[in-house]
């Protein structure tokens, strides 16, 4: 099953375990709680071979996609990932993972032309970076050669039978226009989904992120997940599907030093189950209003 086969909105669990056994156990727990898709960080599970990929993918009927971030991203997870890979090596690992059995891959919109970001990858450093009025959104490039190479990777993942999520962790607050521009880039480059991550430092910025959802709903773009780093996201993340996000990231349990702004899977499930999440706009259909 591919991500694009799932009824939207759905719950995704991003797996941060470092062994296949622990990862399988978390998959089962999260699936029982209501997760419907899984993200696997290849470096955290030591770039699994085909046998281990099969152990992961056969542990659930839910789609499972691979990602391989640049090494500094894993500072946010508190993980020691000593492997330093070029963007060529990272994308090759992702294509290999899909060919080995994963249902898709996620890579960044600045792949092959890295654009930088905060000096350190901690929540405090990211918040300080976002407060800089001169800081440009990270993980976005319009370099023609890089974009062409991204499209080639998208085609290779599609040829291998997987979906593609193009992502941008921007480490800045995003206006509705910023978010729309990211989704349009992902759509133009052939992605099946767009992951858009900003920073919200207060509730006024969080409200602007909600307005960005409405702007995205009026646009002809692929299904998206719009979210933010920052304390206000504790409130916004669980309700994002009500405003048009195709999925919400959630975790089966809280861990020391983890992302405590992410909802628990069971909480996200209950929000979707007990609240009328249908947005005033039909998501991803050019702003068509519900009757």
BAFI-3210 file (N, C-alpha, C; in Angstrom, 3 decimals, decimal comma, padded with zeros to 6 digits):
// residues 291
n [1|2|3|4|5|6|7|8|9|10|11|12|13|14|15|16|17|18|19|20|21|22|23|24|25|26|27|28|29|30|31|32|33|34|35|36|37|38|39|40|41|42|43|44|45|46|47|48|49|50|51|52|53|54|55|56|57|58|59|60|61|62|63|64|65|66|67|68|69|70|71|72|73|74|75|76|77|78|79|80|81|82|83|84|85|86|87|88|89|90|91|92|93|94|95|96|97|98|99|100|101|102|103|104|105|106|107|108|109|110|111|112|113|114|115|116|117|118|119|120|121|122|123|124|125|126|127|128|129|130|131|132|133|134|135|136|137|138|139|140|141|142|143|144|145|146|147|148|149|150|151|152|153|154|155|156|157|158|159|160|161|162|163|164|165|166|167|168|169|170|171|172|173|174|175|176|177|178|179|180|181|182|183|184|185|186|187|188|189|190|191|192|193|194|195|196|197|198|199|200|201|202|203|204|205|206|207|208|209|210|211|212|213|214|215|216|217|218|219|220|221|222|223|224|225|226|227|228|229|230|231|232|233|234|235|236|237|238|239|240|241|242|243|244|245|246|247|248|249|250|251|252|253|254|255|256|257|258|259|260|261|262|263|264|265|266|267|268|269|270|271|272|273|274|275|276|277|278|279|280|281|282|283|284|285|286|287|288|289|290|291]
n.u [000,842|000,452|001,191|-000,509|-002,738|-004,148|-006,965|-007,627|-007,796|-004,760|-002,851|000,551|003,384|006,589|009,482|011,877|013,573|016,495|017,103|016,124|014,355|013,289|012,099|010,122|008,504|007,553|006,174|004,052|002,764|002,028|000,393|-001,731|-002,748|-003,683|-002,167|-001,543|000,415|004,001|007,146|010,490|013,726|016,526|019,337|019,124|018,464|020,628|020,873|019,156|019,474|018,102|016,835|016,284|014,716|012,496|011,652|010,776|008,778|006,945|005,851|003,610|000,555|000,365|001,438|004,918|007,437|010,699|013,287|016,212|017,913|020,142|023,123|023,094|020,432|019,674|020,490|018,345|016,811|018,263|020,042|022,924|024,411|026,857|027,367|028,243|026,852|026,808|024,480|023,968|024,580|022,669|020,210|020,526|020,491|017,839|016,393|017,307|016,150|013,399|013,327|013,951|011,700|010,340|007,592|007,769|009,524|011,130|012,543|014,489|013,630|015,851|017,735|020,760|021,555|022,312|020,970|021,516|020,872|019,921|022,597|022,992|021,274|019,062|016,092|016,114|018,092|016,935|014,627|015,818|017,056|014,803|013,844|015,405|015,161|016,310|016,683|016,434|014,007|014,963|016,121|015,095|015,467|015,898|017,642|018,473|019,846|019,892|017,145|016,424|017,800|016,518|013,991|014,673|015,264|012,747|011,366|012,701|012,011|009,262|009,278|010,165|007,966|007,092|005,778|006,466|007,529|008,168|010,029|010,370|012,076|012,011|012,918|012,117|009,494|006,571|004,799|001,465|001,898|004,533|004,275|002,555|004,206|006,150|004,623|003,800|006,245|006,935|004,846|005,251|007,648|007,007|006,201|004,242|003,287|003,569|005,626|005,645|007,329|007,389|008,197|006,605|006,403|004,652|001,122|-000,033|001,548|000,946|-001,757|-001,474|-000,310|-002,485|-004,070|-002,534|-003,067|-005,673|-005,149|-003,614|-005,529|-007,040|-005,513|-004,067|-002,503|-000,441|-001,515|-000,837|001,204|001,174|002,984|004,482|007,442|007,755|006,244|003,444|002,562|001,673|-001,016|-001,934|-001,088|-002,701|-005,168|-004,729|-005,607|-008,272|-008,092|-007,022|-004,611|-003,178|-002,262|-001,231|001,534|002,285|003,064|003,662|004,291|005,501|008,853|011,917|013,464|012,341|010,045|007,879|005,838|004,496|001,452|000,149|-000,413|-002,867|-004,274|-004,404|-005,885|-008,328|-009,133|-009,619|-011,602|-013,690|-014,288|-015,719|-013,841|-013,924|-013,034|-013,928|-013,350|-012,979|-010,302|-007,419|-008,636|-008,760|-010,066|-012,799|-015,904|-017,671|-021,035]
n.v [-001,198|002,246|005,609|007,329|005,787|005,874|006,836|010,215|012,578|011,141|009,406|009,668|008,006|008,848|007,058|006,595|004,756|002,639|000,035|-002,835|-004,537|-002,950|-001,000|-002,431|-003,176|-000,659|000,091|-001,763|-001,069|001,608|001,233|-000,252|001,782|003,570|004,667|005,096|005,149|005,073|006,567|005,971|006,511|006,038|006,180|005,785|003,151|001,885|001,735|-000,443|-003,785|-005,818|-007,969|-006,984|-004,796|-006,151|-007,336|-005,076|-003,966|-006,014|-006,130|-004,691|-003,722|-001,185|001,670|002,425|004,719|005,891|007,978|010,057|012,126|015,007|014,863|016,655|017,058|015,030|015,764|017,015|014,863|013,834|011,879|009,929|010,072|009,232|009,092|010,742|011,900|012,623|014,520|013,073|010,460|010,172|010,304|008,111|006,081|006,278|005,652|003,030|001,947|002,051|000,368|-001,924|-002,434|-000,467|001,879|004,412|007,607|010,355|013,443|016,515|019,860|021,317|019,588|018,614|021,211|022,552|024,759|025,682|026,884|027,140|027,787|025,793|022,736|022,728|023,205|025,723|027,114|027,062|028,584|031,044|031,518|031,758|034,149|036,034|038,659|038,680|036,107|033,597|031,253|027,889|024,917|025,107|025,362|026,922|026,442|025,592|023,273|021,670|021,339|019,902|017,525|016,697|016,120|013,904|012,028|011,821|010,630|008,176|007,019|006,806|005,032|002,807|002,118|003,646|006,344|009,890|012,234|015,559|017,764|020,565|021,823|024,689|026,373|028,904|031,312|030,923|032,687|032,706|032,965|032,086|029,359|028,451|028,788|026,821|024,458|024,622|024,364|021,706|020,344|021,009|019,705|017,085|015,652|013,553|014,291|017,122|018,226|020,648|022,710|025,108|027,690|028,550|031,004|032,191|032,595|034,306|033,903|031,225|031,387|032,597|030,495|028,746|030,255|029,962|027,329|027,559|029,059|027,249|025,310|026,493|026,312|024,704|022,208|019,425|016,974|018,015|018,420|020,678|022,173|023,230|024,088|024,712|025,922|026,702|024,889|022,617|022,931|023,420|021,311|018,863|019,688|020,331|018,737|019,562|021,899|021,275|019,775|016,766|014,795|014,011|014,148|011,901|010,376|007,248|007,276|009,522|010,594|011,086|014,127|014,143|015,006|016,828|018,410|017,055|015,317|012,456|009,281|008,062|010,266|011,955|010,266|010,212|012,874|013,017|011,112|011,930|014,557|016,807|016,985|017,979|020,396|023,823|024,172|021,948|019,858|020,252|020,599|022,902|024,931|024,361|024,856|023,259|022,034]
n.w [000,000|-000,764|000,387|-000,948|-001,258|001,060|003,051|003,586|006,269|007,716|010,250|010,981|012,198|013,128|013,279|015,767|016,839|017,331|016,689|014,771|016,069|018,178|016,622|015,200|017,355|018,192|015,915|015,949|018,362|017,831|015,607|016,702|018,274|016,416|014,313|010,828|008,943|008,450|009,118|008,434|009,535|007,830|008,670|011,443|011,821|010,859|008,027|006,709|005,379|002,680|003,923|006,515|005,832|004,879|007,264|008,591|006,863|006,614|009,073|009,365|007,726|006,933|004,970|004,575|004,612|003,603|004,930|004,874|006,482|006,505|008,508|010,735|011,358|013,037|015,500|016,669|017,384|019,362|018,714|018,028|015,161|013,275|010,589|007,682|004,832|001,341|-000,699|-003,004|-002,135|-000,137|-001,546|-003,227|-001,331|-000,537|-002,888|-003,208|-000,911|-001,467|-003,663|-002,305|-000,861|000,653|000,787|-000,188|-000,356|001,288|000,692|000,754|-000,397|-001,022|-001,881|-003,362|-003,527|-000,954|001,510|004,036|007,422|010,892|013,309|015,179|015,879|017,820|019,777|020,991|019,530|017,006|017,450|018,015|015,565|013,942|014,857|013,683|011,505|009,014|008,231|005,843|004,574|005,047|003,270|000,682|-002,722|-005,895|-007,854|-011,099|-012,029|-009,710|-009,268|-011,556|-011,080|-008,765|-009,817|-011,352|-009,343|-008,166|-010,311|-010,400|-007,937|-008,319|-010,493|-009,167|-007,797|-005,641|-003,549|-003,429|-001,085|-000,883|001,061|003,325|005,882|007,276|009,305|009,925|010,557|008,621|006,187|004,753|001,982|001,742|002,503|000,501|-001,743|-001,285|-001,418|-004,074|-005,410|-004,693|-005,931|-008,631|-009,074|-009,164|-006,921|-004,719|-002,303|-000,087|002,454|004,877|007,001|009,455|011,854|014,791|017,107|018,843|019,626|017,767|015,489|015,148|014,447|011,974|010,617|010,496|008,796|006,546|005,886|004,861|002,605|001,150|000,673|-001,270|-003,462|-006,357|-005,561|-004,479|-001,988|001,328|004,302|006,752|009,273|012,409|014,259|017,709|020,760|020,522|018,618|019,845|020,185|017,606|015,897|016,382|015,358|012,772|010,505|010,333|009,040|006,639|006,339|005,153|006,767|010,164|012,293|014,883|018,053|019,745|022,456|025,021|025,266|027,134|026,344|023,853|021,117|022,493|021,705|019,789|019,253|021,078|019,506|020,168|021,109|018,843|017,239|018,637|018,391|015,628|015,487|017,173|016,678|014,331|011,746|009,220|006,924|006,098|003,520|000,793|001,069|-000,989|-003,449|-005,100|-003,635|-003,519|-002,145|000,501|000,189]
ca.u [000,000|001,181|000,574|-001,583|-003,904|-004,791|-007,989|-007,090|-006,450|-004,274|-001,855|001,881|004,356|007,990|010,135|013,190|014,306|017,793|017,255|014,966|013,414|012,589|011,286|008,952|007,638|006,898|005,205|002,863|002,055|001,417|-000,688|-002,861|-003,306|-004,359|-001,295|-001,863|001,598|005,214|008,361|011,692|014,990|017,485|020,564|018,869|018,423|021,875|020,665|018,826|019,581|016,791|016,208|015,739|013,613|011,337|011,172|010,037|007,590|005,951|005,323|002,377|-000,020|000,368|002,580|006,116|008,349|012,049|013,943|017,617|018,231|021,542|023,472|022,788|019,018|019,489|020,702|017,013|016,312|019,179|020,645|024,311|024,485|028,148|027,526|028,080|026,597|026,482|023,100|023,922|024,530|021,382|019,125|020,737|020,012|016,375|015,930|017,572|015,184|012,121|013,501|014,011|010,385|009,632|006,482|007,999|010,717|011,010|013,789|014,268|013,539|017,158|018,649|021,765|021,954|021,958|020,785|021,887|019,857|020,473|023,961|022,885|019,942|018,315|014,890|016,481|018,806|015,970|013,783|016,630|017,222|013,527|013,634|016,242|014,338|017,016|016,827|015,637|013,583|015,949|015,716|014,389|016,315|015,356|018,737|017,931|020,477|019,427|015,743|016,394|018,247|015,432|012,957|015,163|015,076|011,300|011,017|013,256|011,174|007,999|009,535|010,330|006,663|006,860|005,372|007,504|007,210|009,211|009,863|011,175|012,133|012,517|013,491|011,616|008,040|006,127|003,553|000,691|002,539|005,701|003,813|002,042|005,341|006,778|003,732|003,837|007,511|006,834|003,917|005,897|008,760|006,481|005,940|002,882|002,946|004,478|005,749|006,022|007,562|007,854|008,398|005,628|006,901|003,543|-000,163|-000,292|002,169|000,179|-002,966|-001,085|-000,133|-003,824|-004,490|-001,799|-003,829|-006,791|-004,565|-003,221|-006,737|-007,556|-004,511|-003,982|-001,245|-000,567|-001,818|000,275|001,192|001,744|003,171|005,488|008,204|007,434|005,260|002,048|002,184|000,967|-002,437|-002,252|-000,846|-003,818|-006,329|-004,326|-006,474|-009,515|-007,806|-006,615|-003,457|-003,534|-001,849|-000,669|002,543|001,985|003,984|002,948|004,553|006,434|010,167|012,774|014,174|011,678|009,202|006,691|004,766|003,745|000,418|000,183|-001,236|-004,221|-004,943|-004,727|-006,980|-009,580|-009,536|-010,194|-012,781|-014,760|-014,524|-015,976|-012,619|-014,074|-012,770|-014,898|-012,952|-012,586|-008,848|-006,680|-009,468|-008,857|-010,940|-014,214|-016,599|-018,663|-022,392]
ca.v [000,000|003,509|006,712|007,898|004,911|006,051|007,858|011,385|012,661|009,950|009,627|009,136|007,931|008,882|006,090|007,076|003,674|002,391|-001,360|-003,346|-005,098|-001,837|-000,330|-003,264|-003,080|000,648|000,039|-002,493|-000,279|002,766|000,768|-000,564|003,036|004,296|005,153|004,491|005,195|005,150|007,145|005,326|007,206|004,979|006,145|005,331|001,683|001,427|001,455|-001,875|-004,562|-006,265|-008,843|-006,154|-004,034|-007,040|-007,464|-003,855|-003,729|-007,069|-006,038|-003,917|-003,529|000,258|002,111|002,826|005,414|006,089|009,266|010,051|013,540|015,346|014,373|017,579|016,948|014,039|016,413|017,268|013,611|013,376|010,633|009,991|009,502|009,714|008,945|011,956|011,510|013,655|014,413|011,945|009,217|010,099|009,965|006,730|005,223|006,315|004,860|001,625|001,522|001,801|-000,846|-003,061|-002,728|000,660|002,356|005,768|008,285|011,783|014,200|017,947|020,716|021,892|018,501|018,928|022,617|022,841|026,197|026,073|026,944|027,642|027,381|024,526|022,169|022,562|024,035|027,087|027,718|027,236|029,721|032,252|031,703|032,223|035,538|036,905|039,112|038,482|034,678|033,077|029,862|026,889|023,698|025,439|025,879|027,025|026,228|024,783|021,949|020,912|020,984|018,837|016,286|016,280|015,482|012,580|011,145|011,587|009,649|006,869|006,467|006,400|003,832|001,690|001,819|004,384|007,742|010,843|013,405|016,574|018,448|021,745|022,269|026,015|026,987|030,269|031,385|030,978|033,358|031,896|032,984|031,201|027,966|028,148|028,649|025,520|023,424|024,720|023,769|020,250|019,885|021,168|018,766|015,741|014,960|013,125|014,993|018,184|018,426|022,043|022,913|026,431|027,924|029,448|031,356|032,630|032,234|035,105|033,192|029,995|031,743|032,816|029,165|028,265|030,969|029,358|026,136|027,957|029,470|026,028|024,632|027,165|026,187|023,431|021,609|018,057|016,914|018,578|018,478|021,948|022,112|024,180|023,870|025,746|025,520|026,789|023,779|021,612|023,148|023,446|020,036|017,910|020,179|020,686|018,140|020,318|023,029|020,799|018,884|015,395|013,894|014,597|013,318|011,592|009,408|006,332|007,624|010,618|010,122|012,184|014,831|013,970|016,084|016,830|019,149|016,113|014,608|011,006|008,675|007,857|011,566|012,368|009,394|010,628|014,140|012,721|010,261|012,537|015,938|016,960|017,607|018,438|021,817|024,593|023,975|020,585|019,900|019,889|020,634|024,254|025,818|024,052|024,920|022,211|022,547]
ca.w [000,000|-000,809|001,110|-001,764|-001,172|002,342|003,216|004,280|006,845|008,388|011,298|010,678|013,282|012,729|014,154|016,197|017,486|016,698|016,305|014,035|017,033|018,831|015,616|014,961|018,529|018,156|014,815|016,383|019,367|017,190|014,747|017,582|018,776|015,350|013,242|009,543|008,085|009,253|008,548|008,961|009,271|007,496|009,495|012,809|011,813|010,223|006,604|006,715|004,146|002,200|004,923|007,582|005,254|004,861|008,645|008,918|006,044|006,827|010,435|009,298|006,396|006,668|004,165|005,309|003,696|004,129|004,793|005,276|006,625|006,734|009,839|011,828|011,715|014,084|016,792|017,221|017,951|020,392|018,227|017,581|013,813|012,806|009,144|006,904|003,456|000,363|-001,169|-003,938|-001,362|000,575|-002,472|-003,661|-000,250|-000,552|-004,029|-002,870|000,102|-002,141|-004,465|-001,375|-000,303|001,248|-000,040|-000,655|000,143|001,591|000,678|000,907|-001,583|-001,354|-002,206|-004,389|-003,390|000,442|001,754|005,392|008,465|012,159|013,618|015,903|015,671|019,050|019,703|021,355|018,405|015,917|017,803|017,833|014,116|013,390|015,277|012,852|010,376|007,748|007,958|004,740|004,789|004,636|002,542|-000,561|-003,785|-007,248|-008,786|-012,193|-012,062|-008,549|-009,490|-012,558|-010,440|-007,870|-010,642|-011,729|-008,194|-008,079|-011,345|-010,037|-006,862|-008,946|-011,287|-008,231|-007,213|-004,402|-003,528|-003,049|-000,287|-000,887|002,334|003,642|007,281|006,910|010,492|010,022|010,487|007,233|005,838|003,811|000,665|001,833|002,507|-000,833|-002,660|-001,054|-001,964|-005,540|-005,857|-004,573|-006,964|-009,941|-009,198|-009,342|-005,664|-004,398|-001,070|000,327|003,901|005,054|008,432|009,838|013,285|015,412|018,436|019,691|019,057|016,569|014,372|014,945|013,706|010,582|010,037|010,163|007,581|005,433|005,491|003,998|001,328|000,449|000,236|-002,459|-004,519|-007,066|-005,126|-003,978|-000,555|002,090|005,748|007,203|010,718|012,881|015,478|018,680|021,753|020,067|017,741|020,644|019,950|016,180|015,208|016,366|014,617|011,407|009,480|010,185|008,162|005,332|006,279|004,788|007,831|011,368|012,937|016,271|018,638|020,638|023,843|025,233|025,697|027,605|025,286|022,561|020,613|023,343|021,026|018,950|020,015|021,107|018,463|020,653|021,197|017,477|016,794|019,255|017,778|014,316|015,644|017,953|016,258|012,894|011,249|007,838|006,793|005,324|002,127|000,491|000,912|-002,190|-004,645|-005,634|-002,888|-003,673|-000,870|000,758|000,106]
c.u [000,875|000,464|-000,626|-002,827|-004,713|-005,913|-007,398|-008,182|-006,073|-003,192|-000,560|002,702|005,754|008,784|011,564|014,012|015,567|018,076|015,998|013,914|012,607|011,653|010,012|007,980|006,877|005,864|003,924|002,067|001,331|000,257|-001,920|-003,544|-004,002|-003,479|-001,597|-000,718|002,815|006,360|009,564|012,912|016,073|018,738|020,325|018,819|019,540|021,689|020,372|019,014|018,189|016,072|015,570|014,616|012,348|010,781|010,356|008,713|006,533|005,370|004,005|001,864|-000,019|001,564|003,701|007,076|009,657|012,470|015,370|018,066|019,739|021,848|023,055|021,317|018,827|019,887|019,362|016,433|017,166|019,898|022,069|024,411|025,773|028,319|027,270|027,973|026,393|025,022|022,950|023,791|023,188|020,256|019,292|020,232|018,489|015,814|016,141|016,539|013,823|012,220|013,531|012,665|009,664|008,615|006,663|009,244|010,425|012,403|013,477|014,279|014,830|018,189|019,463|022,153|021,608|021,957|021,070|020,718|020,478|021,867|023,995|021,450|019,364|017,097|015,203|017,169|017,870|015,068|014,537|016,826|015,951|013,251|014,460|015,444|014,995|017,160|015,879|015,185|014,606|015,285|014,830|015,423|015,533|016,463|018,317|018,530|019,994|017,985|015,633|016,797|017,204|014,340|013,386|014,981|013,600|010,882|011,517|012,448|009,841|008,182|009,686|009,033|006,331|006,321|006,548|006,888|008,395|008,972|010,761|011,008|012,809|013,196|013,196|010,092|007,635|004,826|002,741|001,319|003,770|005,276|003,298|003,183|006,041|005,931|003,737|005,126|007,434|005,940|004,579|007,009|008,314|006,163|004,482|002,358|003,982|004,454|006,356|006,132|008,110|008,166|007,336|006,079|005,802|002,232|-000,528|000,323|001,426|-001,108|-002,647|-000,832|-001,479|-004,363|-003,771|-002,479|-004,948|-006,289|-004,173|-004,439|-007,322|-006,661|-004,535|-002,624|-001,517|-000,986|-000,594|000,090|001,900|001,803|004,253|006,219|007,851|006,291|003,818|001,613|001,529|-000,541|-002,785|-002,109|-002,054|-005,008|-005,992|-005,182|-007,795|-009,338|-007,225|-005,397|-003,911|-003,141|-001,386|000,362|002,170|002,898|003,243|003,173|005,516|007,744|011,002|013,544|013,526|010,855|007,887|005,565|003,960|002,653|000,725|-000,732|-002,682|-004,984|-005,334|-005,887|-008,313|-010,064|-010,226|-011,503|-013,960|-015,108|-014,804|-014,817|-012,768|-013,945|-013,858|-014,598|-012,631|-011,078|-008,388|-007,530|-009,791|-009,937|-012,417|-014,892|-017,569|-020,056|-022,968]
c.v [001,244|004,558|007,264|007,022|005,149|007,081|008,999|012,031|011,366|010,336|008,937|009,104|007,905|008,084|006,529|006,011|003,333|000,918|-001,791|-003,857|-004,005|-001,137|-001,116|-003,163|-001,756|000,705|-000,630|-001,689|000,889|002,368|000,419|000,714|003,850|004,879|004,398|004,563|005,432|005,742|006,496|006,140|006,154|005,001|005,592|003,812|001,119|000,992|-000,028|-002,529|-005,084|-007,151|-008,016|-005,250|-004,889|-007,241|-006,244|-003,788|-004,808|-007,045|-005,294|-003,890|-002,059|000,639|002,651|003,492|005,745|007,541|009,133|011,507|013,758|015,139|015,322|017,530|016,046|014,561|016,685|016,026|013,116|012,106|010,887|009,274|010,011|009,699|010,282|011,576|012,734|013,507|013,299|010,624|009,069|009,693|008,555|005,761|005,165|005,500|003,378|001,100|001,223|000,534|-002,092|-003,342|-001,606|001,214|003,781|006,350|009,763|012,392|015,681|018,703|021,485|020,807|018,859|020,405|023,076|024,337|026,610|026,094|027,484|027,100|026,045|024,032|021,701|023,467|025,485|027,805|027,969|028,427|031,030|032,551|032,273|033,676|036,526|037,359|038,904|037,005|034,250|031,656|028,880|025,775|023,996|025,954|025,941|026,912|025,218|023,380|021,079|020,456|019,849|017,504|015,777|015,566|014,086|011,584|010,820|010,511|008,256|006,217|006,003|005,117|002,595|001,358|002,581|005,779|008,607|011,962|014,359|017,493|019,670|022,052|023,641|026,751|028,486|030,209|031,595|031,762|032,425|031,839|032,084|029,736|027,562|027,945|027,317|024,408|023,445|024,131|022,245|019,677|019,914|020,147|017,309|014,985|014,536|013,824|016,079|018,296|019,801|022,322|024,317|026,486|028,909|029,727|031,814|032,332|033,085|034,432|031,891|030,274|032,008|031,487|028,552|028,974|030,408|028,084|026,516|028,394|028,243|025,287|025,236|026,953|024,789|022,800|020,192|018,084|017,284|018,306|019,749|021,923|023,098|023,621|025,008|025,330|025,642|025,613|022,641|021,715|022,947|022,072|019,100|018,364|020,519|020,014|018,870|021,489|022,585|019,916|017,455|014,396|014,707|013,627|013,124|010,481|008,512|006,629|008,805|010,057|011,305|012,811|014,750|015,185|016,100|017,676|018,241|015,459|013,121|010,462|008,544|009,175|012,073|011,556|009,868|011,964|013,876|011,936|011,017|013,961|015,955|017,738|018,190|019,958|022,506|024,517|022,505|020,568|019,492|019,886|022,075|025,088|025,546|024,061|023,738|022,809|022,797]
c.w [000,000|000,023|000,358|-001,792|000,100|002,275|004,033|005,124|007,572|009,389|010,902|011,960|012,688|013,739|014,475|016,906|016,686|016,434|015,565|015,011|017,721|017,852|015,340|016,132|018,546|017,046|015,275|017,404|018,725|016,293|015,572|018,062|017,692|014,262|011,947|008,544|008,970|008,435|009,232|008,547|009,040|008,375|010,892|012,907|010,937|008,777|006,380|005,359|003,784|003,214|006,038|007,078|005,237|006,264|009,042|008,164|006,210|008,239|010,476|007,864|006,002|005,801|005,032|004,322|004,396|003,984|005,297|005,324|006,678|008,210|010,963|012,237|012,925|015,463|017,466|017,884|019,114|020,016|017,766|016,237|013,172|011,298|008,453|005,427|002,575|-000,040|-002,200|-003,189|-000,646|-000,369|-003,031|-002,597|-000,238|-001,718|-003,760|-001,877|-000,518|-002,989|-003,574|-000,718|000,404|000,255|-000,541|-000,027|000,329|001,502|000,500|-000,420|-001,866|-001,625|-003,443|-004,399|-001,976|000,736|003,187|006,346|009,731|012,420|014,358|015,767|017,004|018,951|020,033|020,198|017,233|016,201|017,614|016,355|013,500|013,749|014,464|011,638|009,020|007,373|006,842|005,051|004,237|003,835|001,328|-001,547|-005,081|-008,292|-009,850|-012,230|-010,904|-008,738|-010,500|-011,945|-009,442|-008,663|-011,083|-010,580|-008,007|-009,082|-010,979|-008,920|-007,424|-009,755|-010,398|-007,502|-005,956|-004,616|-003,106|-002,223|-000,389|000,300|002,438|005,119|007,223|008,053|010,574|010,101|009,034|007,113|004,945|002,430|000,647|001,724|001,137|-001,820|-002,509|-001,659|-003,487|-006,086|-005,819|-005,664|-008,336|-010,155|-009,198|-008,078|-005,566|-003,152|-000,817|001,842|004,129|006,550|008,670|011,323|013,748|016,831|019,384|018,960|017,850|015,342|014,093|014,168|012,238|009,880|009,672|008,920|006,355|004,958|004,528|002,627|000,498|-000,081|-001,029|-003,673|-005,128|-006,769|-004,625|-002,513|000,267|003,580|006,153|008,720|011,110|014,087|016,436|019,584|021,276|019,195|018,517|020,411|018,482|015,527|015,222|015,535|013,175|010,337|009,295|009,229|006,819|005,254|006,013|005,865|009,037|011,918|014,401|016,744|019,620|022,110|023,893|025,770|026,173|026,450|023,934|022,167|021,400|022,749|020,094|019,787|020,085|020,015|018,940|020,774|019,816|016,923|017,355|018,703|016,445|014,443|016,248|017,530|014,764|012,293|009,858|007,756|005,982|003,832|001,924|000,254|-000,480|-003,457|-005,043|-004,960|-003,061|-002,308|-000,729|000,669|001,498]
res [x|x|x|x|x|x|x|x|x|x|x|x|x|x|x|x|x|x|x|x|x|x|x|x|x|x|x|x|x|x|x|x|x|x|x|x|x|x|x|x|x|x|x|x|x|x|x|x|x|x|x|x|x|x|x|x|x|x|x|x|x|x|x|x|x|x|x|x|x|x|x|x|x|x|x|x|x|x|x|x|x|x|x|x|x|x|x|x|x|x|x|x|x|x|x|x|x|x|x|x|x|x|x|x|x|x|x|x|x|x|x|x|x|x|x|x|x|x|x|x|x|x|x|x|x|x|x|x|x|x|x|x|x|x|x|x|x|x|x|x|x|x|x|x|x|x|x|x|x|x|x|x|x|x|x|x|x|x|x|x|x|x|x|x|x|x|x|x|x|x|x|x|x|x|x|x|x|x|x|x|x|x|x|x|x|x|x|x|x|x|x|x|x|x|x|x|x|x|x|x|x|x|x|x|x|x|x|x|x|x|x|x|x|x|x|x|x|x|x|x|x|x|x|x|x|x|x|x|x|x|x|x|x|x|x|x|x|x|x|x|x|x|x|x|x|x|x|x|x|x|x|x|x|x|x|x|x|x|x|x|x|x|x|x|x|x|x|x|x|x|x|x|x|x|x|x|x|x|x|x|x|x|x|x|x|x|x|x|x|x|x]
***
